[in-house]
Amino acid sequence: MIQNSPFTREQLIPQEEKLEIEQRKGSLFIGIPKENHFQEKRVCLTPDAVGALVAHGHHVLIESKAGEDARFTDHDYSEAGAEITADRNKVFGCPMVLKVEPPSLEELEMVNPQTVIISALQLKTQKKEYFKILAAKRITALAFEFIKDADGTYPAVRALSEIAGTASVLIASEIMSRQDEGNGLMFGNISGVPPIEVVIIGAGTVGEFATRSALGLGANVKVFDNSLTKLRCLQVNVGRPLYTSTIQPKNLLKALRRCDVAIGAVRGKDRSPVIVTETMIEYMKPGSIIIDVSIDMGGCFETSEVTSHDEPTFKKHGVIHYGVPNIPSRYARTSSLSISNIFTPYLLEIGEHGGLENSLRINKGLKNGLYFYRGILTSKSVADWFDLPFRDINLLFF
């Protein structure tokens, strides 16, 4: 290697020109296993999406009951043209595997060498061994949360954030109405009755859709964020003026003391910053509700703890806390429809371009989701996180 150069001598020598050959439409063989991750109820493709893929000449093999929790039956998929199998090994043996959750180490053992895996990556929950298996099997892997749209946004992250934001208000409304722990209040601008007071911390996509839902139900909403640009955009997108503020402890405490519902939607680089301290929570009204949407990154309320869909709430200082990290899975059918809408166009595009490699050359947004290419790590963020060597994808193919 030449001193102080990231390239080898061979890479710097002029290469023969490679002429682009005519693209030919390819046929994909896609496997969709049933999700076995704890309380994961979503499925990657709906029967309608499968029908569209089959109509374009692709083959879909789906594990029996894969869509059951999202209320899609095996009959629905069979009618759409999918092949149904109870053999899990056969599904993971497909050349392309689609999953919502990243495959477990046991599932990776069933995957054939040189398989294409498209799923979430969930970097914070992974272990080094996961990437070693991908490398050993020369896997090509894409993380759908890193795929970029034409406008530079992350469509999968935005879609699931929209669901989480809307759901946070619906969940708070449901908890309020419970006889065992609710405070008996109802969202809705009822004549002569003071409206529900909602505090939303974070003005991103989750905050925006929580604001839309709360306003739509007649609540008074106060939004806090340290980004004036986000606060300004939220007001423009919502289409009406509302209370917005930077995160100042005095103003935030005043709002929390009066509110009936507090929703946390603040993300951090490695961990969500703790915005609301335990002392602040002690001042909140008894029976008020905290929905911490940031709990998957540690939570922005100091007293938050991870809960499950089976036991979603707990009480501390008289305040009801909701800390389920996978809120979209609660609405499995809606989430599956949303994920399927993102996957389907990309799969059709990959088929039209004659394979994933050709699509990666053309579609920069899709290439952004690539983190493993034929067993070579191509993501700098993954490499930095796990202290692994990586290669720039642009040096691997042109």
DRENKEVO-725832 format. One record per residue: residue number from 0; residue in one letter; x, y, z negated of N, C-alpha, C in turn. Coordinates in steps of 0.1 Angstrom, whole numbers. Example, Ala and Ser with C-alpha at 12.3 -4.5 7.8 and 13.67 -1.06 7.14 Angstrom:
BEGIN
R/0/a/132/-57/-78/123/-45/-78/132/-33/-78
R/1/s/128/-22/-71/137/-11/-71/129/0/-79
REM end
This chain:
BEGIN
R/0/m/9/-12/0/0/0/0/9/12/0
R/1/i/5/22/8/13/35/9/11/42/-4
R/2/q/22/48/-9/22/55/-22/11/66/-22
R/3/n/4/67/-33/-6/77/-36/-17/77/-25
R/4/s/-20/66/-18/-30/65/-8/-40/54/-12
R/5/p/-53/57/-11/-63/46/-15/-65/36/-4
R/6/f/-58/37/7/-59/28/19/-47/19/20
R/7/t/-49/8/25/-37/-1/28/-31/3/42
R/8/r/-19/-1/44/-13/2/57/-21/-2/69
R/9/e/-27/-14/68/-35/-20/79/-47/-12/82
R/10/q/-53/-6/71/-65/3/73/-62/16/81
R/11/l/-49/20/80/-45/33/86/-41/31/100
R/12/i/-38/19/104/-34/16/118/-46/18/127
R/13/p/-45/25/139/-56/26/148/-62/13/152
R/14/q/-75/12/152/-82/0/155/-88/0/169
R/15/e/-92/-12/174/-99/-12/186/-113/-6/185
R/16/e/-117/1/195/-130/7/195/-141/-3/196
R/17/k/-151/-2/187/-162/-11/187/-174/-5/193
R/18/l/-178/-10/204/-190/-5/211/-203/-11/205
R/19/e/-213/-2/204/-225/-6/198/-233/-15/208
R/20/i/-237/-27/203/-244/-36/212/-259/-33/210
R/21/e/-266/-38/219/-281/-36/219/-287/-43/207
R/22/q/-296/-36/200/-302/-42/189/-314/-51/193
R/23/r/-315/-62/186/-326/-71/189/-334/-73/177
R/24/k/-347/-73/178/-356/-75/167/-353/-89/161
R/25/g/-352/-89/147/-349/-101/140/-361/-106/132
R/26/s/-361/-118/128/-372/-124/120/-367/-126/106
R/27/l/-373/-121/96/-369/-122/82/-376/-134/76
R/28/f/-368/-141/67/-374/-151/58/-373/-147/44
R/29/i/-384/-143/38/-385/-136/25/-391/-145/15
R/30/g/-384/-146/3/-389/-154/-8/-393/-144/-19
R/31/i/-405/-147/-25/-410/-139/-36/-413/-148/-48
R/32/p/-404/-148/-58/-407/-157/-70/-416/-150/-80
R/33/k/-422/-158/-88/-430/-153/-99/-421/-147/-109
R/34/e/-425/-135/-114/-417/-128/-124/-418/-135/-138
R/35/n/-406/-138/-144/-406/-145/-157/-401/-136/-168
R/36/h/-397/-124/-165/-393/-114/-175/-404/-111/-185
R/37/f/-400/-108/-197/-410/-106/-208/-420/-95/-204
R/38/q/-433/-99/-203/-444/-90/-201/-443/-83/-187
R/39/e/-436/-88/-178/-436/-83/-164/-447/-89/-156
R/40/k/-456/-81/-152/-468/-87/-145/-469/-82/-130
R/41/r/-459/-75/-126/-460/-69/-112/-455/-79/-102
R/42/v/-458/-77/-89/-453/-85/-78/-449/-75/-67
R/43/c/-439/-79/-59/-433/-70/-50/-442/-66/-38
R/44/l/-449/-76/-33/-457/-74/-21/-471/-79/-23
R/45/t/-481/-71/-18/-495/-74/-19/-499/-83/-7
R/46/p/-510/-90/-7/-514/-98/4/-515/-89/17
R/47/d/-520/-77/16/-520/-68/28/-506/-66/34
R/48/a/-496/-64/25/-483/-62/30/-477/-74/36
R/49/v/-480/-86/30/-476/-99/36/-482/-101/50
R/50/g/-495/-97/51/-502/-98/64/-495/-90/75
R/51/a/-490/-78/71/-483/-69/81/-470/-75/85
R/52/l/-463/-81/75/-450/-87/78/-451/-99/87
R/53/v/-461/-107/84/-463/-119/92/-468/-116/106
R/54/a/-476/-105/107/-480/-101/120/-468/-96/129
R/55/h/-457/-92/123/-445/-88/130/-435/-99/132
R/56/g/-440/-111/129/-431/-123/131/-422/-127/120
R/57/h/-424/-122/108/-416/-126/96/-423/-137/88
R/58/h/-415/-144/81/-420/-155/73/-418/-152/58
R/59/v/-429/-154/51/-429/-151/36/-433/-163/28
R/60/l/-424/-167/19/-426/-178/10/-428/-173/-4
R/61/i/-439/-176/-10/-442/-170/-23/-445/-181/-33
R/62/e/-440/-179/-45/-442/-189/-55/-456/-189/-60
R/63/s/-462/-200/-62/-476/-201/-67/-478/-193/-79
R/64/k/-489/-185/-80/-493/-177/-91/-484/-165/-93
R/65/a/-476/-161/-83/-467/-150/-84/-475/-137/-86
R/66/g/-487/-136/-79/-495/-124/-80/-506/-124/-90
R/67/e/-507/-135/-98/-518/-138/-106/-521/-127/-116
R/68/d/-510/-122/-123/-512/-111/-133/-516/-98/-127
R/69/a/-514/-96/-114/-518/-84/-107/-531/-86/-100
R/70/r/-538/-97/-103/-551/-101/-97/-550/-103/-82
R/71/f/-539/-109/-78/-538/-114/-64/-537/-129/-64
R/72/t/-546/-136/-58/-546/-151/-59/-537/-157/-48
R/73/d/-534/-170/-50/-527/-177/-40/-535/-178/-27
R/74/h/-548/-178/-28/-557/-179/-17/-555/-166/-9
R/75/d/-555/-154/-16/-553/-141/-9/-540/-141/-1
R/76/y/-529/-146/-6/-516/-147/1/-517/-157/12
R/77/s/-523/-168/10/-524/-178/20/-532/-173/32
R/78/e/-543/-166/30/-551/-160/40/-543/-150/48
R/79/a/-534/-143/41/-526/-133/48/-514/-139/56
R/80/g/-512/-152/55/-502/-158/63/-490/-163/56
R/81/a/-489/-161/42/-478/-165/35/-478/-180/32
R/82/e/-467/-186/30/-466/-200/26/-464/-201/11
R/83/i/-473/-209/4/-473/-210/-10/-466/-222/-14
R/84/t/-457/-221/-25/-450/-233/-30/-449/-232/-45
R/85/a/-449/-244/-51/-447/-244/-66/-432/-247/-69
R/86/d/-424/-249/-58/-409/-252/-60/-402/-238/-61
R/87/r/-398/-235/-73/-391/-223/-76/-377/-222/-69
R/88/n/-370/-234/-69/-357/-234/-62/-358/-231/-47
R/89/k/-369/-235/-41/-371/-233/-27/-373/-218/-24
R/90/v/-380/-211/-33/-382/-196/-31/-368/-189/-32
R/91/f/-361/-193/-43/-348/-186/-44/-337/-190/-34
R/92/g/-341/-201/-26/-332/-205/-16/-334/-198/-3
R/93/c/-344/-188/-2/-346/-181/10/-335/-171/13
R/94/p/-332/-168/26/-321/-159/29/-323/-145/23
R/95/m/-336/-141/21/-338/-128/14/-348/-130/3
R/96/v/-344/-125/-9/-353/-126/-21/-357/-113/-26
R/97/l/-370/-111/-28/-376/-99/-34/-381/-101/-48
R/98/k/-376/-92/-57/-381/-93/-71/-383/-78/-76
R/99/v/-391/-78/-87/-393/-65/-94/-381/-63/-104
R/100/e/-380/-73/-113/-369/-73/-123/-357/-79/-116
R/101/p/-345/-75/-120/-333/-81/-115/-333/-96/-119
R/102/p/-327/-105/-110/-327/-119/-113/-319/-122/-125
R/103/s/-323/-131/-133/-316/-135/-145/-304/-144/-141
R/104/l/-295/-146/-150/-283/-155/-147/-287/-169/-143
R/105/e/-298/-174/-149/-303/-187/-145/-309/-187/-131
R/106/e/-316/-176/-127/-322/-175/-114/-311/-173/-103
R/107/l/-300/-166/-107/-289/-165/-97/-282/-178/-94
R/108/e/-283/-188/-103/-277/-201/-100/-285/-208/-89
R/109/m/-298/-204/-88/-306/-211/-77/-304/-204/-63
R/110/v/-298/-192/-63/-296/-184/-51/-285/-190/-43
R/111/n/-287/-191/-30/-277/-196/-20/-266/-185/-18
R/112/p/-254/-189/-14/-244/-180/-10/-249/-171/2
R/113/q/-244/-158/2/-247/-149/13/-262/-145/13
R/114/t/-269/-147/3/-284/-142/2/-284/-127/1
R/115/v/-295/-121/6/-298/-107/3/-308/-106/-8
R/116/i/-305/-99/-18/-314/-97/-30/-318/-83/-31
R/117/i/-331/-80/-31/-337/-66/-32/-345/-66/-45
R/118/s/-341/-59/-55/-348/-58/-68/-344/-45/-75
R/119/a/-349/-44/-87/-343/-33/-96/-329/-38/-100
R/120/l/-321/-28/-104/-308/-32/-110/-308/-30/-125
R/121/q/-314/-20/-130/-315/-17/-145/-301/-18/-151
R/122/l/-293/-9/-147/-278/-9/-150/-276/-11/-165
R/123/k/-283/-4/-173/-281/-4/-188/-283/-17/-194
R/124/t/-291/-26/-188/-294/-39/-194/-285/-50/-188
R/125/q/-276/-47/-179/-268/-58/-172/-256/-61/-180
R/126/k/-250/-73/-177/-237/-77/-182/-227/-79/-171
R/127/k/-215/-79/-174/-204/-81/-164/-205/-94/-157
R/128/e/-210/-104/-164/-211/-117/-158/-221/-117/-146
R/129/y/-231/-109/-146/-241/-108/-135/-234/-104/-122
R/130/f/-224/-95/-123/-218/-90/-111/-207/-100/-106
R/131/k/-202/-108/-115/-192/-118/-112/-198/-129/-104
R/132/i/-211/-132/-107/-218/-143/-100/-222/-138/-86
R/133/l/-226/-125/-85/-229/-119/-72/-216/-120/-63
R/134/a/-205/-117/-69/-192/-117/-61/-189/-131/-56
R/135/a/-190/-140/-66/-187/-154/-62/-195/-160/-51
R/136/k/-208/-156/-51/-217/-161/-41/-218/-152/-28
R/137/r/-210/-142/-28/-209/-132/-17/-223/-127/-13
R/138/i/-230/-123/-24/-244/-118/-23/-244/-103/-18
R/139/t/-254/-100/-10/-256/-86/-6/-269/-81/-14
R/140/a/-267/-71/-22/-278/-67/-32/-281/-52/-31
R/141/l/-294/-49/-31/-299/-36/-31/-308/-33/-43
R/142/a/-306/-22/-49/-314/-18/-61/-324/-8/-56
R/143/f/-337/-11/-57/-347/-2/-51/-349/11/-58
R/144/e/-344/12/-71/-345/25/-77/-334/35/-72
R/145/f/-324/30/-65/-314/39/-59/-316/42/-44
R/146/i/-327/36/-38/-330/39/-24/-335/53/-23
R/147/k/-330/61/-14/-334/75/-12/-344/77/0
R/148/d/-353/86/-2/-362/89/9/-355/100/18
R/149/a/-362/103/29/-357/113/38/-355/127/32
R/150/d/-363/130/22/-362/143/15/-352/143/3
R/151/g/-345/132/2/-335/131/-9/-340/126/-22
R/152/t/-353/123/-23/-359/118/-36/-358/103/-37
R/153/y/-360/98/-48/-360/83/-50/-375/78/-51
R/154/p/-380/73/-40/-394/69/-39/-399/60/-50
R/155/a/-391/49/-53/-395/40/-63/-396/46/-77
R/156/v/-386/54/-80/-385/60/-94/-397/70/-95
R/157/r/-400/77/-84/-411/87/-85/-424/80/-86
R/158/a/-426/70/-78/-439/63/-78/-442/57/-92
R/159/l/-432/51/-98/-434/45/-112/-435/56/-122
R/160/s/-428/67/-120/-429/78/-130/-443/84/-129
R/161/e/-449/85/-117/-463/90/-116/-472/81/-124
R/162/i/-471/68/-123/-479/59/-130/-477/61/-145
R/163/a/-465/62/-150/-462/63/-164/-467/76/-169
R/164/g/-466/87/-162/-471/100/-166/-486/100/-168
R/165/t/-493/95/-158/-508/94/-159/-512/84/-170
R/166/a/-505/73/-171/-509/63/-181/-507/68/-195
R/167/s/-497/76/-197/-494/81/-211/-506/88/-217
R/168/v/-513/96/-208/-525/103/-213/-537/93/-215
R/169/l/-538/84/-206/-549/74/-207/-547/65/-220
R/170/i/-535/62/-222/-532/54/-234/-535/61/-247
R/171/a/-531/74/-247/-534/83/-259/-549/84/-261
R/172/s/-556/85/-250/-571/86/-251/-577/73/-257
R/173/e/-571/62/-253/-576/49/-258/-573/47/-273
R/174/i/-560/51/-277/-557/50/-291/-566/58/-300
R/175/m/-569/70/-295/-577/79/-303/-591/73/-306
R/176/s/-596/65/-296/-610/60/-298/-610/47/-306
R/177/r/-599/42/-310/-599/29/-318/-604/32/-332
R/178/q/-613/23/-336/-619/24/-349/-609/22/-360
R/179/d/-599/13/-358/-590/9/-368/-580/19/-371
R/180/e/-575/27/-361/-564/36/-363/-566/50/-357
R/181/g/-575/51/-347/-577/63/-340/-583/74/-349
R/182/n/-582/87/-344/-587/98/-352/-601/102/-347
R/183/g/-607/94/-338/-621/96/-334/-623/108/-324
R/184/l/-612/114/-320/-613/125/-310/-614/120/-296
R/185/m/-620/128/-287/-621/124/-273/-615/135/-264
R/186/f/-607/130/-254/-603/139/-244/-616/144/-237
R/187/g/-616/156/-233/-628/161/-226/-632/175/-231
R/188/n/-635/184/-223/-638/198/-227/-653/198/-230
R/189/i/-657/194/-242/-670/193/-246/-675/207/-252
R/190/s/-686/211/-248/-691/225/-251/-692/226/-267
R/191/g/-686/236/-272/-686/239/-286/-676/231/-294
R/192/v/-668/223/-288/-658/215/-295/-644/219/-290
R/193/p/-635/222/-300/-622/226/-296/-615/215/-288
R/194/p/-608/218/-277/-602/208/-269/-590/201/-276
R/195/i/-586/189/-271/-574/182/-276/-562/191/-272
R/196/e/-553/191/-282/-540/198/-280/-529/188/-276
R/197/v/-523/190/-264/-513/180/-260/-499/188/-258
R/198/v/-489/182/-263/-475/187/-261/-468/177/-252
R/199/i/-462/182/-241/-454/174/-232/-440/179/-232
R/200/i/-430/170/-235/-416/174/-236/-410/168/-223
R/201/g/-406/176/-214/-400/172/-201/-409/175/-190
R/202/a/-404/183/-180/-412/187/-169/-408/181/-156
R/203/g/-404/168/-157/-401/161/-144/-413/154/-139
R/204/t/-412/143/-131/-424/137/-125/-433/131/-136
R/205/v/-428/125/-146/-436/120/-157/-444/131/-164
R/206/g/-437/142/-167/-443/153/-173/-454/160/-165
R/207/e/-451/161/-152/-460/167/-142/-473/159/-142
R/208/f/-472/146/-140/-484/138/-139/-492/136/-152
R/209/a/-484/137/-163/-491/137/-176/-499/150/-178
R/210/t/-493/161/-173/-500/174/-174/-512/174/-165
R/211/r/-511/169/-153/-523/168/-144/-534/160/-151
R/212/s/-531/149/-156/-541/140/-162/-548/147/-175
R/213/a/-539/153/-183/-544/159/-195/-553/171/-192
R/214/l/-549/179/-182/-557/191/-178/-570/186/-172
R/215/g/-569/176/-164/-581/170/-157/-591/165/-168
R/216/l/-587/161/-179/-596/157/-190/-600/168/-199
R/217/g/-595/180/-196/-600/192/-204/-591/195/-216
R/218/a/-579/190/-217/-571/193/-229/-563/206/-227
R/219/n/-559/212/-238/-550/223/-238/-535/217/-237
R/220/v/-527/221/-228/-514/215/-226/-503/225/-228
R/221/k/-493/221/-235/-480/229/-236/-469/221/-232
R/222/v/-461/226/-222/-450/219/-216/-436/225/-220
R/223/f/-427/217/-225/-414/221/-229/-403/215/-221
R/224/d/-394/223/-216/-382/218/-209/-372/229/-208
R/225/n/-359/225/-208/-348/235/-208/-345/239/-194
R/226/s/-352/233/-184/-349/237/-170/-361/247/-165
R/227/l/-358/259/-163/-368/269/-159/-373/265/-145
R/228/t/-364/259/-136/-368/255/-123/-378/244/-124
R/229/k/-376/235/-132/-386/224/-134/-400/229/-139
R/230/l/-399/238/-149/-411/244/-154/-419/252/-143
R/231/r/-411/259/-135/-417/267/-124/-423/258/-114
R/232/c/-416/247/-110/-421/238/-100/-434/231/-105
R/233/l/-434/227/-118/-446/221/-124/-458/229/-123
R/234/q/-456/242/-126/-468/251/-125/-473/253/-111
R/235/v/-463/253/-102/-467/254/-87/-474/242/-83
R/236/n/-469/230/-87/-475/217/-82/-489/215/-89
R/237/v/-490/219/-101/-503/217/-108/-513/227/-103
R/238/g/-508/239/-99/-517/248/-92/-525/257/-102
R/239/r/-520/259/-114/-526/268/-123/-516/272/-134
R/240/p/-518/284/-140/-509/288/-150/-512/280/-163
R/241/l/-501/277/-171/-503/270/-184/-491/274/-192
R/242/y/-492/270/-205/-482/273/-215/-469/265/-212
R/243/t/-458/272/-209/-445/265/-207/-435/272/-216
R/244/s/-425/265/-220/-415/271/-229/-402/263/-227
R/245/t/-391/269/-229/-378/262/-231/-378/255/-245
R/246/i/-370/246/-247/-370/238/-259/-363/246/-270
R/247/q/-371/254/-277/-366/261/-289/-373/255/-301
R/248/p/-365/251/-311/-370/244/-323/-382/251/-330
R/249/k/-382/264/-331/-393/271/-338/-406/270/-330
R/250/n/-405/272/-317/-417/271/-308/-422/257/-307
R/251/l/-413/247/-306/-417/233/-305/-423/228/-318
R/252/l/-418/232/-329/-424/228/-342/-438/233/-344
R/253/k/-439/246/-340/-453/252/-341/-463/245/-333
R/254/a/-459/241/-320/-468/233/-312/-471/219/-317
R/255/l/-460/213/-322/-462/199/-327/-471/199/-340
R/256/r/-471/209/-348/-479/209/-360/-494/210/-356
R/257/r/-497/216/-345/-511/218/-340/-516/206/-331
R/258/c/-507/199/-325/-511/190/-314/-517/177/-319
R/259/d/-525/171/-311/-531/158/-313/-523/147/-306
R/260/v/-517/151/-295/-509/141/-288/-495/147/-283
R/261/a/-484/140/-286/-471/145/-281/-466/134/-272
R/262/i/-462/138/-259/-456/129/-249/-442/133/-247
R/263/g/-433/123/-248/-419/125/-246/-415/120/-232
R/264/a/-409/128/-223/-406/124/-210/-392/130/-206
R/265/v/-383/130/-215/-369/136/-212/-359/124/-210
R/266/r/-352/125/-199/-342/116/-195/-328/122/-198
R/267/g/-319/113/-201/-305/117/-203/-296/110/-193
R/268/k/-283/113/-193/-274/106/-184/-272/91/-189
R/269/d/-268/90/-202/-266/76/-207/-278/73/-217
R/270/r/-282/83/-224/-293/81/-234/-302/94/-234
R/271/s/-315/92/-237/-323/103/-238/-319/111/-250
R/272/p/-318/125/-249/-315/133/-261/-327/133/-271
R/273/v/-323/132/-284/-334/133/-294/-338/148/-296
R/274/i/-350/151/-291/-355/164/-291/-363/167/-304
R/275/v/-371/157/-308/-379/159/-320/-374/151/-331
R/276/t/-370/158/-342/-364/152/-353/-374/146/-363
R/277/e/-370/137/-372/-379/131/-381/-386/142/-390
R/278/t/-378/152/-393/-384/163/-402/-396/170/-394
R/279/m/-394/172/-381/-405/178/-373/-417/169/-373
R/280/i/-415/156/-372/-426/146/-372/-434/146/-385
R/281/e/-427/148/-396/-433/149/-409/-444/160/-410
R/282/y/-442/171/-402/-451/182/-402/-463/180/-393
R/283/m/-463/169/-385/-474/167/-375/-487/162/-383
R/284/k/-498/164/-377/-511/161/-383/-512/146/-385
R/285/p/-518/141/-396/-521/127/-398/-530/122/-387
R/286/g/-527/110/-381/-535/105/-370/-531/110/-356
R/287/s/-522/119/-356/-518/124/-342/-509/113/-336
R/288/i/-507/114/-323/-502/103/-315/-489/107/-308
R/289/i/-479/99/-308/-467/101/-300/-466/90/-290
R/290/i/-465/94/-277/-462/84/-266/-448/87/-261
R/291/d/-439/79/-264/-425/81/-260/-422/73/-247
R/292/v/-423/80/-236/-421/74/-223/-406/72/-221
R/293/s/-398/79/-228/-383/78/-226/-377/67/-235
R/294/i/-385/58/-241/-381/48/-250/-371/38/-244
R/295/d/-372/36/-230/-363/27/-224/-349/32/-223
R/296/m/-347/45/-226/-334/51/-227/-331/56/-241
R/297/g/-337/50/-251/-335/54/-265/-346/62/-271
R/298/g/-353/70/-263/-364/78/-269/-360/92/-273
R/299/c/-369/101/-271/-366/115/-275/-372/119/-288
R/300/f/-379/110/-295/-384/112/-308/-375/104/-318
R/301/e/-370/110/-328/-361/103/-337/-367/91/-343
R/302/t/-380/90/-346/-386/79/-353/-391/68/-343
R/303/s/-389/70/-330/-394/60/-320/-387/47/-322
R/304/e/-395/36/-319/-389/23/-319/-396/15/-307
R/305/v/-388/6/-301/-394/-2/-290/-405/-11/-295
R/306/t/-416/-10/-288/-428/-19/-291/-431/-27/-279
R/307/s/-441/-36/-280/-445/-44/-268/-460/-42/-265
R/308/h/-464/-47/-253/-478/-46/-249/-487/-53/-259
R/309/d/-482/-63/-266/-490/-71/-275/-492/-63/-288
R/310/e/-482/-56/-293/-483/-48/-305/-477/-34/-301
R/311/p/-484/-26/-294/-478/-14/-289/-476/-2/-298
R/312/t/-482/-2/-310/-482/10/-319/-477/6/-333
R/313/f/-472/16/-339/-469/15/-354/-470/29/-360
R/314/k/-472/30/-373/-474/43/-379/-461/47/-388
R/315/k/-458/59/-387/-447/65/-395/-450/79/-399
R/316/h/-450/83/-412/-453/96/-416/-468/100/-412
R/317/g/-476/89/-411/-490/92/-408/-492/94/-393
R/318/v/-482/93/-385/-483/96/-370/-482/82/-363
R/319/i/-491/80/-353/-491/68/-346/-481/69/-334
R/320/h/-472/59/-334/-461/59/-324/-464/48/-313
R/321/y/-462/51/-301/-464/41/-290/-450/41/-282
R/322/g/-444/29/-282/-430/29/-277/-428/17/-268
R/323/v/-438/14/-259/-436/3/-249/-427/8/-237
R/324/p/-416/1/-234/-407/6/-224/-412/4/-210
R/325/n/-421/-5/-208/-425/-9/-194/-440/-5/-192
R/326/i/-443/8/-193/-457/12/-192/-463/8/-178
R/327/p/-457/10/-167/-463/6/-154/-468/-8/-153
R/328/s/-462/-17/-161/-466/-31/-160/-480/-33/-167
R/329/r/-484/-24/-175/-497/-24/-181/-508/-23/-170
R/330/y/-504/-16/-160/-514/-14/-148/-508/-22/-137
R/331/a/-507/-35/-138/-500/-44/-129/-504/-42/-114
R/332/r/-517/-41/-112/-522/-41/-98/-518/-28/-91
R/333/t/-521/-17/-98/-517/-4/-93/-502/-3/-90
R/334/s/-494/-8/-100/-480/-7/-98/-475/-16/-87
R/335/s/-481/-28/-85/-477/-37/-74/-481/-30/-61
R/336/l/-492/-24/-60/-496/-17/-48/-486/-6/-44
R/337/s/-482/1/-55/-472/12/-53/-459/7/-48
R/338/i/-454/-3/-55/-441/-9/-51/-441/-15/-37
R/339/s/-452/-22/-34/-454/-28/-21/-454/-18/-10
R/340/n/-460/-6/-13/-460/5/-3/-446/10/0
R/341/i/-437/9/-9/-423/13/-8/-415/2/0
R/342/f/-417/-10/-4/-409/-21/2/-413/-24/17
R/343/t/-426/-24/20/-430/-28/33/-424/-21/45
R/344/p/-424/-7/45/-418/0/56/-403/-4/58
R/345/y/-396/-5/47/-382/-8/48/-380/-22/54
R/346/l/-388/-32/49/-387/-46/55/-390/-46/70
R/347/l/-400/-39/74/-404/-38/88/-392/-32/96
R/348/e/-386/-21/90/-375/-15/97/-363/-24/98
R/349/i/-360/-32/87/-349/-41/88/-351/-51/99
R/350/g/-364/-56/100/-367/-65/111/-365/-59/125
R/351/e/-370/-47/126/-369/-40/139/-355/-38/144
R/352/h/-346/-35/134/-332/-32/137/-324/-45/138
R/353/g/-330/-56/137/-323/-69/139/-315/-74/127
R/354/g/-318/-69/115/-311/-73/103/-308/-62/93
R/355/l/-304/-65/81/-301/-55/71/-289/-47/75
R/356/e/-279/-53/81/-266/-46/84/-269/-34/93
R/357/n/-277/-37/104/-280/-26/113/-288/-15/107
R/358/s/-297/-19/98/-305/-8/91/-296/0/82
R/359/l/-287/-6/75/-278/2/66/-269/12/74
R/360/r/-266/8/87/-258/17/95/-267/30/98
R/361/i/-279/28/101/-288/39/106/-294/46/94
R/362/n/-299/39/84/-307/46/73/-298/48/61
R/363/k/-294/61/59/-285/65/48/-292/63/35
R/364/g/-305/65/34/-312/64/22/-313/50/17
R/365/l/-314/40/27/-314/26/23/-300/22/19
R/366/k/-290/27/25/-276/24/22/-273/29/8
R/367/n/-279/40/3/-277/45/-10/-281/35/-21
R/368/g/-290/26/-17/-294/15/-27/-285/3/-28
R/369/l/-276/2/-18/-267/-9/-17/-257/-9/-29
R/370/y/-255/-19/-36/-245/-19/-47/-236/-32/-45
R/371/f/-240/-41/-37/-231/-53/-34/-232/-56/-19
R/372/y/-221/-58/-13/-222/-61/2/-213/-74/4
R/373/r/-219/-85/6/-212/-97/9/-201/-100/-2
R/374/g/-206/-98/-15/-197/-101/-26/-188/-90/-30
R/375/i/-188/-79/-24/-179/-68/-27/-187/-57/-33
R/376/l/-183/-52/-45/-190/-41/-52/-188/-28/-44
R/377/t/-199/-21/-41/-198/-9/-33/-204/3/-41
R/378/s/-208/1/-53/-213/12/-61/-203/18/-71
R/379/k/-200/30/-70/-190/36/-79/-196/37/-93
R/380/s/-209/40/-95/-215/41/-108/-214/28/-116
R/381/v/-217/17/-108/-216/3/-114/-201/0/-118
R/382/a/-192/4/-109/-178/1/-111/-173/9/-124
R/383/d/-177/21/-125/-173/29/-136/-179/24/-149
R/384/w/-191/19/-149/-198/15/-161/-192/2/-166
R/385/f/-188/-7/-157/-183/-20/-161/-168/-22/-159
R/386/d/-162/-11/-155/-147/-12/-153/-144/-23/-143
R/387/l/-150/-22/-131/-148/-32/-120/-143/-25/-108
R/388/p/-135/-32/-100/-130/-25/-87/-141/-25/-77
R/389/f/-141/-14/-69/-151/-13/-58/-145/-8/-45
R/390/r/-153/-10/-34/-148/-5/-21/-159/4/-16
R/391/d/-155/15/-9/-164/24/-2/-171/16/9
R/392/i/-185/16/9/-192/8/19/-189/13/34
R/393/n/-185/26/35/-182/31/49/-169/25/54
R/394/l/-161/19/46/-149/13/50/-151/-2/54
R/395/l/-162/-7/50/-165/-22/52/-172/-24/66
R/396/f/-180/-15/70/-185/-15/84/-188/-1/89
R/397/f/-189/0/102/-190/13/108/-204/15/114
REM end
